[in-house]
């Protein structure tokens, strides 16, 4: 029986994101889901993690971003936990009138939201906590 | 030119257009190389540009921003930009971001060059 719970840690450097792709591909194979399902998940998570790495910290220290994945029968859920600057991605406008109006980084968040079915945010104990759900059709 | 993270870009002149063939993924890890390669490809000639996306497996927002800048720069030079061969995933990304309404996207190479002729 395939594993249901996975935990990954990313350092706040862009290079660390490269491990996400193969990890998700393997999860997809383990659970027999479509490649497109995994690609959508990869894009969402990558956009959020890259956003955290690029904008989430104001010091030059090494920080850790935690990603937990739960694979259930009807959906996968994801839990991203990071320190740094409080940032609620849900407060970004979802459908701005034109590309030109988007703030830097807004396009990534738009994509992250669009390819997941649910997204929620909480700032708890000094940590940014983003929960996402993608349903298996 | 081949880069790490499986990105290859090849440029050629075809039917008076700059044909840019891209293979692989366009993501945050290779974005600066992608931007540099695209900019190099587009300078030194005055043609319209046709981008072959039929071998582009993945694109993130970083890639979209480079394409937007490219489109703006070309427009300032009165040059046009066309795309063809987008797979389902890349098409979804363009649609969600609204770029399908900004960019001229065609199904295949023939239609893309026809669109250039008709412009």
gemmi code that builds the backbone of each chain (N, CA, C; Angstrom):
import gemmi

chains = {
    "A": [
        ("UNK", (0.851, -1.204, 0.000), (0.000, 0.000, 0.000), (0.880, 1.245, 0.000)),
        ("UNK", (0.530, 2.224, -0.836), (1.362, 3.416, -0.961), (1.319, 4.227, 0.341)),
        ("UNK", (2.435, 4.875, 0.606), (2.549, 5.748, 1.767), (1.544, 6.891, 1.644)),
        ("UNK", (1.022, 7.373, 2.766), (0.011, 8.437, 2.678), (0.529, 9.807, 3.111)),
        ("UNK", (1.577, 9.823, 3.896), (2.046, 11.083, 4.442), (3.512, 11.289, 4.101)),
        ("UNK", (3.805, 12.472, 3.607), (5.177, 12.796, 3.211), (5.550, 14.150, 3.808)),
        ("UNK", (6.825, 14.287, 4.182), (7.297, 15.581, 4.690), (8.605, 15.935, 3.993)),
        ("UNK", (8.705, 17.168, 3.511), (9.912, 17.645, 2.843), (10.330, 18.980, 3.451)),
        ("UNK", (11.626, 19.217, 3.393), (12.148, 20.485, 3.899), (12.951, 21.155, 2.793)),
        ("UNK", (12.713, 22.450, 2.615), (13.441, 23.215, 1.605), (14.171, 24.359, 2.292)),
        ("UNK", (15.411, 24.557, 1.882), (16.136, 25.735, 2.376), (15.659, 26.941, 1.586)),
        ("UNK", (15.855, 28.116, 2.131), (15.441, 29.329, 1.427), (16.467, 29.742, 0.363)),
        ("UNK", (16.719, 28.803, -0.564), (17.536, 29.105, -1.731), (16.882, 28.420, -2.925)),
        ("UNK", (16.885, 29.109, -4.064), (16.145, 28.630, -5.233), (16.512, 27.214, -5.653)),
        ("UNK", (17.760, 26.883, -5.495), (18.233, 25.565, -5.913), (17.508, 24.410, -5.215)),
        ("UNK", (16.998, 24.683, -4.015), (16.367, 23.599, -3.252), (15.058, 23.145, -3.898)),
        ("UNK", (14.488, 23.998, -4.745), (13.194, 23.669, -5.346), (13.308, 22.519, -6.348)),
        ("UNK", (14.511, 22.268, -6.828), (14.647, 21.243, -7.865), (14.258, 19.855, -7.363)),
        ("UNK", (14.283, 19.659, -6.061), (13.935, 18.340, -5.518), (12.433, 18.089, -5.529)),
        ("UNK", (11.660, 19.151, -5.640), (10.205, 19.023, -5.572), (9.652, 18.209, -6.737)),
        ("UNK", (10.162, 18.468, -7.932), (9.623, 17.829, -9.144), (9.664, 16.306, -9.042)),
        ("UNK", (10.833, 15.763, -8.763), (10.956, 14.296, -8.739), (10.204, 13.689, -7.567)),
        ("UNK", (10.162, 14.413, -6.464), (9.416, 13.918, -5.296), (7.932, 13.773, -5.654)),
        ("UNK", (7.400, 14.760, -6.348), (5.982, 14.723, -6.713), (5.712, 13.667, -7.782)),
        ("UNK", (6.645, 13.526, -8.708), (6.475, 12.498, -9.745), (6.397, 11.117, -9.093)),
        ("UNK", (7.250, 10.886, -8.113), (7.246, 9.598, -7.435), (5.947, 9.385, -6.666)),
        ("UNK", (5.465, 10.421, -6.010), (4.190, 10.328, -5.287), (3.074, 10.008, -6.271)),
        ("UNK", (3.115, 10.653, -7.415), (2.103, 10.415, -8.443), (2.101, 8.953, -8.889)),
        ("UNK", (3.293, 8.409, -9.072), (3.407, 6.995, -9.493), (2.910, 6.078, -8.385)),
        ("UNK", (3.292, 6.386, -7.154), (2.897, 5.560, -6.009), (1.380, 5.488, -5.875)),
        ("UNK", (0.705, 6.583, -6.230), (-0.741, 6.658, -6.017), (-1.548, 6.557, -7.299)),
        ("UNK", (-0.883, 6.342, -8.418), (-1.584, 6.105, -9.685), (-2.420, 7.264, -10.171)),
        ("UNK", (-1.949, 8.488, -9.930), (-2.718, 9.645, -10.416), (-2.120, 10.114, -11.747)),
        ("UNK", (-2.902, 10.923, -12.475), (-2.465, 11.370, -13.806), (-1.274, 12.318, -13.714)),
        ("UNK", (-0.495, 12.322, -14.774), (0.650, 13.245, -14.856), (0.190, 14.699, -14.753)),
        ("UNK", (-0.940, 14.990, -15.374), (-1.423, 16.382, -15.378), (-1.789, 16.834, -13.957)),
        ("UNK", (-2.302, 15.904, -13.169), (-2.656, 16.187, -11.769), (-1.388, 16.608, -11.023)),
        ("UNK", (-0.338, 15.844, -11.226), (0.926, 16.122, -10.543), (1.550, 17.419, -11.065)),
        ("UNK", (1.425, 17.672, -12.349), (2.000, 18.910, -12.913), (1.333, 20.140, -12.328)),
        ("UNK", (0.017, 20.081, -12.179), (-0.706, 21.208, -11.589), (-0.260, 21.431, -10.145)),
        ("UNK", (-0.120, 20.324, -9.412), (0.336, 20.424, -8.023), (1.736, 21.016, -7.984)),
        ("UNK", (2.587, 20.505, -8.852), (3.982, 20.983, -8.874), (4.036, 22.482, -9.111)),
        ("UNK", (3.254, 22.959, -10.077), (3.284, 24.382, -10.385), (2.826, 25.205, -9.184)),
        ("UNK", (1.710, 24.797, -8.577), (1.193, 25.536, -7.411), (2.224, 25.615, -6.288)),
        ("UNK", (2.749, 24.457, -5.927), (3.689, 24.425, -4.806), (4.972, 25.176, -5.139)),
        ("UNK", (5.443, 24.994, -6.364), (6.686, 25.661, -6.771), (6.517, 27.173, -6.719)),
        ("UNK", (5.386, 27.652, -7.213), (5.147, 29.101, -7.199), (5.145, 29.633, -5.764)),
        ("UNK", (4.501, 28.917, -4.871), (4.420, 29.392, -3.476), (5.780, 29.317, -2.797)),
        ("UNK", (6.480, 28.220, -3.002), (7.784, 28.056, -2.352), (8.782, 29.071, -2.905)),
        ("UNK", (8.791, 29.260, -4.215), (9.692, 30.250, -4.819), (9.355, 31.651, -4.303)),
        ("UNK", (8.076, 31.911, -4.136), (7.649, 33.204, -3.603), (8.181, 33.415, -2.180)),
        ("UNK", (8.091, 32.370, -1.370), (8.590, 32.449, 0.008), (10.102, 32.677, -0.014)),
        ("UNK", (10.805, 31.913, -0.832), (12.265, 32.025, -0.908), (12.664, 33.431, -1.370)),
        ("UNK", (11.947, 33.930, -2.363), (12.332, 35.209, -2.988), (11.960, 36.417, -2.142)),
        ("UNK", (10.836, 36.338, -1.429), (10.310, 37.530, -0.742), (10.072, 37.351, 0.746)),
        ("UNK", (10.221, 36.130, 1.240), (9.770, 35.865, 2.604), (10.741, 36.244, 3.709)),
        ("UNK", (11.991, 36.452, 3.376), (12.974, 36.687, 4.431), (13.764, 37.959, 4.173)),
        ("UNK", (14.040, 38.688, 5.251), (14.756, 39.957, 5.102), (16.189, 39.861, 5.646)),
        ("UNK", (16.525, 38.715, 6.229), (17.904, 38.568, 6.703), (18.667, 37.671, 5.732)),
        ("UNK", (19.896, 37.420, 6.000), (20.706, 36.577, 5.101), (20.922, 35.187, 5.690)),
        ("UNK", (20.039, 34.830, 6.619), (20.242, 33.546, 7.299), (19.576, 32.409, 6.537)),
        ("UNK", (19.989, 31.210, 6.883), (19.367, 30.020, 6.294), (18.074, 29.734, 7.054)),
        ("UNK", (17.012, 29.522, 6.283), (15.721, 29.196, 6.889), (15.190, 27.928, 6.251)),
        ("UNK", (14.227, 27.311, 6.913), (13.660, 26.070, 6.402), (12.171, 26.233, 6.143)),
        ("UNK", (11.759, 25.747, 5.000), (10.331, 25.742, 4.643), (9.890, 24.280, 4.693)),
        ("UNK", (8.821, 24.024, 5.428), (8.341, 22.651, 5.577), (7.138, 22.415, 4.666)),
        ("UNK", (7.145, 21.283, 3.979), (6.002, 20.892, 3.163), (5.540, 19.514, 3.606)),
        ("UNK", (4.274, 19.432, 4.005), (3.700, 18.129, 4.343), (2.637, 17.803, 3.300)),
        ("UNK", (2.626, 16.553, 2.877), (1.657, 16.125, 1.867), (0.896, 14.923, 2.419)),
        ("UNK", (-0.421, 15.001, 2.323), (-1.265, 13.872, 2.717), (-2.017, 13.387, 1.488)),
        ("UNK", (-1.885, 12.095, 1.197), (-2.534, 11.539, 0.002), (-3.687, 10.659, 0.437)),
        ("UNK", (-4.895, 11.157, 0.219), (-6.076, 10.404, 0.614), (-6.801, 9.914, -0.637)),
        ("UNK", (-7.863, 9.177, -0.421), (-8.535, 8.529, -1.549), (-9.076, 9.535, -2.561)),
        ("UNK", (-9.696, 10.605, -2.035), (-10.362, 11.540, -2.942), (-9.629, 12.854, -3.162)),
        ("UNK", (-8.598, 13.093, -2.380), (-7.869, 14.340, -2.545), (-6.475, 14.248, -1.927)),
        ("UNK", (-5.642, 15.155, -2.372), (-4.331, 15.338, -1.737), (-4.392, 16.668, -0.991)),
        ("UNK", (-3.778, 16.719, 0.179), (-3.708, 18.010, 0.868), (-2.249, 18.354, 1.142)),
        ("UNK", (-1.980, 19.630, 1.197), (-0.610, 20.133, 1.309), (-0.572, 21.200, 2.394)),
        ("UNK", (0.490, 21.165, 3.149), (0.632, 22.102, 4.253), (2.025, 22.710, 4.185)),
        ("UNK", (2.076, 24.011, 3.879), (3.347, 24.717, 3.758), (3.538, 25.592, 4.983)),
        ("UNK", (4.664, 25.441, 5.626), (4.899, 26.140, 6.874), (6.239, 26.864, 6.782)),
        ("UNK", (6.237, 28.180, 6.975), (7.501, 28.910, 6.863), (7.504, 30.104, 7.812)),
        ("UNK", (8.705, 30.539, 8.181), (8.845, 31.729, 9.004), (8.926, 32.953, 8.128)),
        ("UNK", (9.634, 33.968, 8.620), (9.834, 35.144, 7.780), (8.677, 36.124, 7.882)),
        ("UNK", (8.615, 36.970, 6.884), (7.626, 38.039, 6.844), (6.207, 37.462, 6.758)),
        ("UNK", (5.270, 37.955, 7.593), (3.888, 37.462, 7.458), (3.354, 37.798, 6.080)),
        ("UNK", (2.832, 36.809, 5.405), (2.336, 37.046, 4.047), (1.161, 36.128, 3.762)),
        ("UNK", (0.014, 36.744, 3.481), (-1.191, 35.988, 3.164), (-1.423, 36.033, 1.650)),
        ("UNK", (-1.171, 34.951, 0.941), (-1.334, 34.970, -0.519), (-2.782, 35.187, -0.945)),
        ("UNK", (-3.719, 34.903, -0.058), (-5.127, 35.065, -0.417), (-5.525, 36.529, -0.558)),
        ("UNK", (-4.696, 37.402, -0.019), (-5.023, 38.822, -0.108), (-4.617, 39.428, -1.449)),
        ("UNK", (-3.926, 38.652, -2.279), (-3.612, 39.155, -3.617), (-4.862, 39.065, -4.451)),
        ("UNK", (-5.103, 40.049, -5.284), (-6.269, 40.039, -6.165), (-6.182, 38.842, -7.104)),
        ("UNK", (-7.302, 38.134, -7.255), (-7.279, 36.953, -8.108), (-7.429, 37.258, -9.580)),
        ("UNK", (-8.237, 38.210, -9.919), (-8.467, 38.486, -11.333), (-8.301, 39.966, -11.645)),
        ("UNK", (-7.073, 40.425, -11.655), (-6.869, 41.832, -12.014), (-7.254, 42.078, -13.461)),
        ("UNK", (-7.523, 43.321, -13.767), (-8.041, 43.651, -15.090), (-7.052, 43.328, -16.194)),
        ("UNK", (-5.791, 43.587, -15.926), (-4.821, 43.293, -16.973), (-3.497, 42.864, -16.356)),
        ("UNK", (-2.690, 42.263, -17.161), (-1.382, 41.785, -16.719), (-0.583, 42.937, -16.093)),
        ("UNK", (-0.719, 44.123, -16.683), (0.100, 45.264, -16.253), (-0.195, 45.664, -14.818)),
        ("UNK", (-1.406, 45.338, -14.324), (-1.757, 45.773, -12.981), (-1.200, 44.859, -11.907)),
        ("UNK", (-0.684, 43.741, -12.298), (-0.233, 42.784, -11.293), (1.059, 43.254, -10.646)),
        ("UNK", (1.138, 43.057, -9.340), (2.362, 43.403, -8.629), (3.374, 42.292, -8.897)),
        ("UNK", (4.671, 42.606, -8.745), (5.669, 41.549, -8.930), (5.347, 40.379, -8.018)),
        ("UNK", (5.336, 39.176, -8.553), (5.013, 38.003, -7.749), (3.551, 37.662, -7.811)),
        ("UNK", (2.711, 38.560, -8.242), (1.279, 38.292, -8.263), (0.895, 37.208, -9.246)),
        ("UNK", (1.626, 37.120, -10.338), (1.296, 36.131, -11.369), (1.515, 34.719, -10.831)),
        ("UNK", (2.560, 34.530, -10.064), (2.840, 33.224, -9.468), (1.754, 32.803, -8.504)),
        ("UNK", (1.287, 33.731, -7.711), (0.239, 33.418, -6.737), (-1.075, 33.122, -7.447)),
        ("UNK", (-1.345, 33.846, -8.502), (-2.542, 33.577, -9.302), (-2.527, 32.143, -9.812)),
        ("UNK", (-1.390, 31.717, -10.336), (-1.264, 30.343, -10.839), (-1.393, 29.333, -9.700)),
        ("UNK", (-0.750, 29.641, -8.570), (-0.786, 28.719, -7.422), (-2.227, 28.457, -6.983)),
        ("UNK", (-3.027, 29.521, -6.944), (-4.426, 29.378, -6.529), (-5.248, 28.640, -7.575)),
        ("UNK", (-4.990, 28.975, -8.830), (-5.846, 28.467, -9.907), (-5.770, 26.955, -10.061)),
        ("UNK", (-4.605, 26.369, -9.761), (-4.455, 24.939, -10.000), (-4.724, 24.084, -8.759)),
        ("UNK", (-5.222, 24.700, -7.708), (-5.658, 23.967, -6.525), (-7.148, 24.206, -6.336)),
        ("UNK", (-7.819, 23.287, -5.650), (-9.251, 23.458, -5.414), (-9.541, 24.322, -4.197)),
        ("UNK", (-8.675, 24.235, -3.216), (-8.875, 25.061, -2.017), (-7.531, 25.571, -1.522)),
        ("UNK", (-7.566, 26.782, -0.974), (-6.353, 27.322, -0.337), (-6.772, 28.119, 0.881)),
        ("UNK", (-6.061, 27.928, 1.988), (-6.353, 28.745, 3.164), (-5.041, 29.163, 3.808)),
        ("UNK", (-5.106, 30.206, 4.622), (-3.884, 30.759, 5.223), (-4.139, 31.093, 6.679)),
        ("UNK", (-3.064, 30.883, 7.456), (-3.123, 31.243, 8.874), (-1.726, 31.686, 9.298)),
        ("UNK", (-1.661, 32.734, 10.106), (-0.364, 33.127, 10.683), (-0.400, 32.682, 12.130)),
        ("UNK", (0.428, 31.706, 12.466), (0.306, 31.055, 13.776), (1.690, 30.857, 14.388)),
        ("UNK", (1.859, 31.336, 15.626), (3.138, 31.176, 16.329), (4.327, 31.663, 15.508)),
        ("UNK", (4.128, 32.791, 14.847), (5.211, 33.382, 14.062), (5.493, 32.659, 12.756)),
        ("UNK", (4.585, 31.808, 12.324), (4.792, 31.034, 11.094), (3.652, 31.276, 10.092)),
        ("UNK", (4.026, 31.327, 8.819), (3.029, 31.398, 7.757), (2.596, 29.966, 7.440)),
        ("UNK", (1.299, 29.691, 7.531), (0.801, 28.328, 7.290), (-0.215, 28.364, 6.149)),
        ("UNK", (0.151, 27.736, 5.053), (-0.753, 27.680, 3.900), (-1.205, 26.232, 3.740)),
        ("UNK", (-2.518, 26.052, 3.652), (-3.074, 24.706, 3.419), (-3.745, 24.701, 2.048)),
        ("UNK", (-3.457, 23.656, 1.276), (-4.050, 23.543, -0.062), (-4.642, 22.152, -0.224)),
        ("UNK", (-5.693, 22.106, -1.042), (-6.305, 20.806, -1.327), (-6.514, 20.693, -2.824)),
        ("UNK", (-6.169, 19.523, -3.340), (-6.473, 19.253, -4.761), (-7.276, 17.956, -4.806)),
        ("UNK", (-8.462, 18.046, -5.398), (-9.336, 16.874, -5.460), (-8.954, 15.986, -6.645)),
        ("UNK", (-9.115, 14.715, -6.416), (-8.838, 13.754, -7.490), (-10.159, 13.514, -8.223)),
        ("UNK", (-10.209, 13.892, -9.501), (-11.470, 13.741, -10.243), (-11.643, 12.315, -10.743)),
    ],
    "B": [
        ("UNK", (21.729, 26.095, -27.704), (22.508, 25.997, -26.449), (21.734, 25.142, -25.425)),
        ("UNK", (22.455, 24.246, -24.771), (21.799, 23.416, -23.773), (22.211, 23.886, -22.379)),
        ("UNK", (21.275, 23.944, -21.479), (21.602, 24.405, -20.139), (21.249, 23.302, -19.155)),
        ("UNK", (21.571, 23.502, -17.920), (21.139, 22.548, -16.910), (19.625, 22.676, -16.782)),
        ("UNK", (18.967, 21.735, -16.147), (17.523, 21.734, -16.067), (16.889, 21.605, -17.424)),
        ("UNK", (17.558, 20.904, -18.356), (16.967, 20.482, -19.626), (16.308, 21.573, -20.430)),
        ("UNK", (16.936, 22.667, -20.680), (16.398, 23.706, -21.548), (17.330, 23.913, -22.731)),
        ("UNK", (16.760, 23.783, -23.929), (17.538, 24.019, -25.153), (16.813, 25.054, -25.985)),
        ("UNK", (17.559, 25.994, -26.541), (16.960, 27.030, -27.379), (17.745, 27.120, -28.678)),
        ("UNK", (17.014, 27.083, -29.773), (17.641, 27.147, -31.089), (16.911, 28.190, -31.927)),
        ("UNK", (17.683, 29.041, -32.562), (17.071, 30.088, -33.372), (17.496, 29.962, -34.811)),
        ("UNK", (16.567, 30.214, -35.698), (16.892, 30.170, -37.125), (15.996, 31.146, -37.860)),
        ("UNK", (16.393, 31.444, -39.082), (15.568, 32.338, -39.892), (14.738, 31.486, -40.836)),
        ("UNK", (13.437, 31.702, -40.794), (12.577, 30.909, -41.655), (11.429, 31.780, -42.151)),
        ("UNK", (11.252, 31.794, -43.454), (10.192, 32.616, -44.075), (10.236, 34.052, -43.533)),
        ("UNK", (11.429, 34.603, -43.488), (11.666, 35.989, -43.024), (11.306, 36.215, -41.558)),
        ("UNK", (11.137, 35.144, -40.803), (10.860, 35.271, -39.369), (11.980, 34.659, -38.552)),
        ("UNK", (12.082, 35.125, -37.333), (13.030, 34.513, -36.403), (12.273, 33.375, -35.724)),
        ("UNK", (12.623, 32.134, -36.055), (11.962, 30.977, -35.456), (12.771, 30.531, -34.236)),
        ("UNK", (12.129, 30.579, -33.075), (12.811, 30.206, -31.829), (12.233, 28.873, -31.357)),
        ("UNK", (13.054, 27.838, -31.397), (12.597, 26.511, -30.966), (13.095, 26.274, -29.539)),
        ("UNK", (12.146, 25.992, -28.649), (12.491, 25.817, -27.242), (12.166, 24.383, -26.839)),
        ("UNK", (13.121, 23.743, -26.168), (12.877, 22.365, -25.716), (13.118, 22.277, -24.225)),
        ("UNK", (12.201, 21.644, -23.518), (12.419, 21.395, -22.095), (11.488, 22.196, -21.211)),
        ("UNK", (11.957, 22.546, -20.058), (11.170, 23.275, -19.072), (11.664, 24.707, -18.916)),
        ("UNK", (10.727, 25.598, -18.626), (11.091, 26.988, -18.319), (10.641, 27.228, -16.882)),
        ("UNK", (11.585, 27.264, -15.962), (11.227, 27.385, -14.547), (12.158, 28.364, -13.839)),
        ("UNK", (11.974, 28.502, -12.544), (12.738, 29.506, -11.793), (14.228, 29.229, -11.771)),
        ("UNK", (14.587, 27.959, -11.964), (16.007, 27.607, -11.861), (16.790, 27.996, -13.115)),
        ("UNK", (16.143, 27.971, -14.260), (16.870, 28.273, -15.500), (16.418, 29.585, -16.135)),
        ("UNK", (15.668, 30.374, -15.399), (15.031, 31.544, -15.990), (16.018, 32.606, -16.473)),
        ("UNK", (17.112, 32.781, -15.757), (18.037, 33.835, -16.206), (18.719, 33.433, -17.505)),
        ("UNK", (18.980, 32.146, -17.644), (19.564, 31.662, -18.898), (18.537, 31.790, -20.021)),
        ("UNK", (17.296, 31.435, -19.735), (16.222, 31.545, -20.729), (16.110, 32.983, -21.212)),
        ("UNK", (16.105, 33.905, -20.258), (15.955, 35.322, -20.615), (17.125, 35.786, -21.482)),
        ("UNK", (18.314, 35.397, -21.072), (19.512, 35.813, -21.815), (19.503, 35.251, -23.238)),
        ("UNK", (19.145, 33.982, -23.343), (19.120, 33.326, -24.653), (18.079, 33.951, -25.569)),
        ("UNK", (16.916, 34.227, -25.031), (15.844, 34.814, -25.827), (16.247, 36.210, -26.284)),
        ("UNK", (16.802, 36.988, -25.368), (17.218, 38.348, -25.727), (18.298, 38.317, -26.807)),
        ("UNK", (19.227, 37.403, -26.690), (20.279, 37.268, -27.702), (19.690, 36.913, -29.057)),
        ("UNK", (18.707, 36.012, -29.016), (18.081, 35.562, -30.258), (17.365, 36.701, -30.973)),
        ("UNK", (16.808, 37.599, -30.194), (15.959, 38.625, -30.783), (16.697, 39.885, -31.192)),
        ("UNK", (17.911, 40.034, -30.722), (18.675, 41.204, -31.159), (19.426, 40.816, -32.445)),
        ("UNK", (19.860, 41.785, -33.160), (20.635, 41.469, -34.360), (19.782, 41.132, -35.565)),
        ("UNK", (18.469, 41.182, -35.401), (17.619, 41.051, -36.586), (16.347, 41.848, -36.358)),
        ("UNK", (15.617, 42.067, -37.421), (14.434, 42.931, -37.280), (13.150, 42.186, -37.620)),
        ("UNK", (13.222, 40.863, -37.565), (12.084, 40.070, -38.034), (11.012, 39.920, -36.969)),
        ("UNK", (9.856, 39.514, -37.445), (8.836, 39.029, -36.517), (9.345, 37.721, -35.922)),
        ("UNK", (8.771, 37.359, -34.798), (9.280, 36.192, -34.071), (8.196, 35.132, -33.929)),
        ("UNK", (8.555, 33.905, -34.225), (7.637, 32.778, -34.031), (8.290, 31.824, -33.045)),
        ("UNK", (7.605, 31.579, -31.924), (8.173, 30.691, -30.891), (7.519, 29.315, -30.978)),
        ("UNK", (8.349, 28.325, -31.165), (7.899, 26.937, -31.246), (7.888, 26.339, -29.847)),
        ("UNK", (6.684, 26.135, -29.312), (6.528, 25.600, -27.966), (6.177, 24.113, -27.977)),
        ("UNK", (6.318, 23.461, -29.107), (5.849, 22.072, -29.177), (6.678, 21.114, -28.330)),
        ("UNK", (7.849, 21.552, -27.895), (8.640, 20.702, -26.992), (8.861, 21.351, -25.630)),
        ("UNK", (7.987, 22.276, -25.284), (8.072, 22.881, -23.956), (7.139, 22.108, -23.034)),
        ("UNK", (7.717, 21.443, -22.053), (6.944, 20.549, -21.187), (6.299, 21.291, -20.016)),
        ("UNK", (6.920, 22.399, -19.609), (6.491, 23.054, -18.361), (6.914, 24.512, -18.398)),
        ("UNK", (6.055, 25.377, -17.861), (6.432, 26.782, -17.734), (5.850, 27.336, -16.449)),
        ("UNK", (6.628, 28.131, -15.738), (6.130, 28.743, -14.497), (5.961, 30.246, -14.725)),
        ("UNK", (5.555, 30.943, -13.692), (5.300, 32.381, -13.838), (6.562, 33.136, -14.227)),
        ("UNK", (7.710, 32.648, -13.818), (8.965, 33.299, -14.203), (9.109, 33.326, -15.724)),
        ("UNK", (8.762, 32.213, -16.351), (8.804, 32.128, -17.814), (7.810, 33.060, -18.463)),
        ("UNK", (6.636, 33.158, -17.875), (5.606, 34.042, -18.426), (6.077, 35.497, -18.374)),
        ("UNK", (6.755, 35.862, -17.297), (7.235, 37.249, -17.180), (8.284, 37.564, -18.244)),
        ("UNK", (9.130, 36.602, -18.542), (10.134, 36.812, -19.601), (9.436, 36.983, -20.943)),
        ("UNK", (8.427, 36.159, -21.185), (7.696, 36.254, -22.461), (6.970, 37.590, -22.572)),
        ("UNK", (6.436, 38.057, -21.467), (5.745, 39.353, -21.464), (6.712, 40.482, -21.792)),
        ("UNK", (7.873, 40.429, -21.187), (8.891, 41.463, -21.444), (9.319, 41.405, -22.906)),
        ("UNK", (9.480, 40.193, -23.379), (9.882, 39.969, -24.770), (8.835, 40.583, -25.713)),
        ("UNK", (7.588, 40.312, -25.391), (6.492, 40.822, -26.214), (6.474, 42.349, -26.236)),
        ("UNK", (6.716, 42.923, -25.070), (6.719, 44.388, -24.947), (7.884, 44.981, -25.749)),
        ("UNK", (9.050, 44.381, -25.599), (10.242, 44.877, -26.306), (10.057, 44.778, -27.815)),
        ("UNK", (9.486, 43.661, -28.259), (9.264, 43.486, -29.702), (8.254, 44.494, -30.211)),
        ("UNK", (7.210, 44.694, -29.426), (6.173, 45.648, -29.807), (6.752, 47.055, -29.975)),
        ("UNK", (7.665, 47.410, -29.080), (8.324, 48.722, -29.176), (9.147, 48.844, -30.459)),
        ("UNK", (9.552, 47.716, -30.996), (10.324, 47.713, -32.253), (9.420, 47.433, -33.443)),
        ("UNK", (8.123, 47.465, -33.211), (7.120, 47.204, -34.248), (7.282, 45.797, -34.837)),
        ("UNK", (7.661, 44.867, -33.986), (7.788, 43.474, -34.421), (6.724, 42.666, -33.705)),
        ("UNK", (6.302, 41.585, -34.353), (5.222, 40.798, -33.752), (5.735, 39.458, -33.232)),
        ("UNK", (4.961, 38.896, -32.305), (5.349, 37.640, -31.652), (4.217, 36.637, -31.789)),
        ("UNK", (4.553, 35.437, -32.193), (3.566, 34.372, -32.358), (4.061, 33.118, -31.650)),
        ("UNK", (3.103, 32.311, -31.203), (3.426, 31.042, -30.542), (2.680, 29.918, -31.246)),
        ("UNK", (3.270, 28.731, -31.217), (2.511, 27.567, -31.648), (2.967, 26.344, -30.888)),
        ("UNK", (2.111, 25.300, -30.929), (2.479, 23.999, -30.380), (2.393, 23.867, -28.878)),
        ("UNK", (1.584, 24.726, -28.234), (1.481, 24.638, -26.764), (0.796, 23.337, -26.365)),
        ("UNK", (1.363, 22.626, -25.376), (0.684, 21.410, -24.909), (-0.443, 21.812, -23.953)),
        ("UNK", (-1.156, 20.810, -23.454), (-2.348, 21.102, -22.650), (-1.996, 21.875, -21.382)),
        ("UNK", (-0.916, 21.464, -20.728), (-0.526, 22.118, -19.472), (-0.143, 23.575, -19.729)),
        ("UNK", (0.693, 23.809, -20.722), (1.150, 25.174, -21.009), (-0.032, 26.039, -21.454)),
        ("UNK", (-0.946, 25.424, -22.209), (-2.164, 26.152, -22.619), (-2.960, 26.580, -21.398)),
        ("UNK", (-3.105, 25.667, -20.422), (-3.832, 25.993, -19.181), (-3.162, 27.160, -18.465)),
        ("UNK", (-1.842, 27.130, -18.404), (-1.097, 28.196, -17.719), (-1.324, 29.539, -18.418)),
        ("UNK", (-1.280, 29.525, -19.737), (-1.515, 30.770, -20.493), (-2.945, 31.268, -20.263)),
        ("UNK", (-3.896, 30.343, -20.221), (-5.309, 30.734, -20.048), (-5.545, 31.315, -18.664)),
        ("UNK", (-5.045, 30.636, -17.651), (-5.257, 31.092, -16.269), (-4.639, 32.472, -16.056)),
        ("UNK", (-3.506, 32.697, -16.667), (-2.805, 33.966, -16.469), (-3.343, 35.067, -17.381)),
        ("UNK", (-4.229, 34.691, -18.318), (-4.793, 35.686, -19.235), (-3.907, 35.969, -20.432)),
        ("UNK", (-2.805, 35.272, -20.536), (-1.887, 35.549, -21.647), (-2.424, 35.044, -22.981)),
        ("UNK", (-3.422, 34.159, -22.929), (-4.002, 33.671, -24.190), (-4.743, 34.801, -24.906)),
        ("UNK", (-5.091, 35.846, -24.159), (-5.779, 36.983, -24.761), (-4.806, 38.062, -25.241)),
        ("UNK", (-3.572, 37.936, -24.815), (-2.572, 38.940, -25.185), (-1.695, 38.425, -26.316)),
        ("UNK", (-1.354, 37.157, -26.235), (-0.441, 36.577, -27.225), (-1.204, 35.977, -28.400)),
        ("UNK", (-0.552, 35.945, -29.559), (-1.113, 35.286, -30.737), (-0.633, 33.847, -30.724)),
        ("UNK", (-1.569, 32.931, -30.394), (-1.207, 31.516, -30.234), (-1.896, 30.707, -31.317)),
        ("UNK", (-1.129, 29.929, -32.035), (-1.672, 29.105, -33.109), (-1.439, 27.629, -32.799)),
        ("UNK", (-2.209, 26.785, -33.480), (-2.155, 25.350, -33.179), (-0.850, 24.713, -33.645)),
        ("UNK", (-0.390, 25.150, -34.825), (0.800, 24.508, -35.378), (1.641, 25.510, -36.157)),
        ("UNK", (2.745, 25.032, -36.665), (3.721, 25.895, -37.338), (3.128, 26.552, -38.580)),
        ("UNK", (2.391, 25.743, -39.326), (1.821, 26.253, -40.580), (0.879, 27.423, -40.302)),
        ("UNK", (0.033, 27.234, -39.297), (-0.941, 28.278, -38.949), (-0.221, 29.520, -38.396)),
        ("UNK", (0.857, 29.291, -37.673), (1.603, 30.418, -37.113), (2.213, 31.269, -38.232)),
        ("UNK", (2.823, 30.622, -39.202), (3.424, 31.385, -40.302), (2.356, 32.017, -41.179)),
        ("UNK", (1.215, 31.348, -41.275), (0.094, 31.943, -42.014), (-0.377, 33.213, -41.320)),
        ("UNK", (-0.418, 33.166, -40.001), (-0.828, 34.335, -39.209), (0.150, 35.492, -39.419)),
        ("UNK", (1.425, 35.163, -39.535), (2.434, 36.210, -39.792), (2.159, 36.846, -41.152)),
        ("UNK", (1.868, 36.018, -42.139), (1.605, 36.527, -43.500), (0.364, 37.399, -43.543)),
        ("UNK", (-0.628, 37.015, -42.738), (-1.900, 37.729, -42.747), (-1.880, 39.019, -41.943)),
        ("UNK", (-0.783, 39.224, -41.206), (-0.773, 40.393, -40.297), (-0.447, 41.690, -41.025)),
    ],
}
model = gemmi.Model(1)
for chain_id, residues in chains.items():
    chain = gemmi.Chain(chain_id)
    for i, (resn, *xyz) in enumerate(residues, 1):
        res = gemmi.Residue()
        res.name, res.seqid = resn, gemmi.SeqId(i, " ")
        for name, pos in zip(("N", "CA", "C"), xyz):
            atom = gemmi.Atom()
            atom.name, atom.element = name, gemmi.Element(name[0])
            atom.pos, atom.b_iso = gemmi.Position(*pos), 0.0
            res.add_atom(atom)
        chain.add_residue(res)
    model.add_chain(chain)
structure = gemmi.Structure()
structure.add_model(model)
structure.setup_entities()
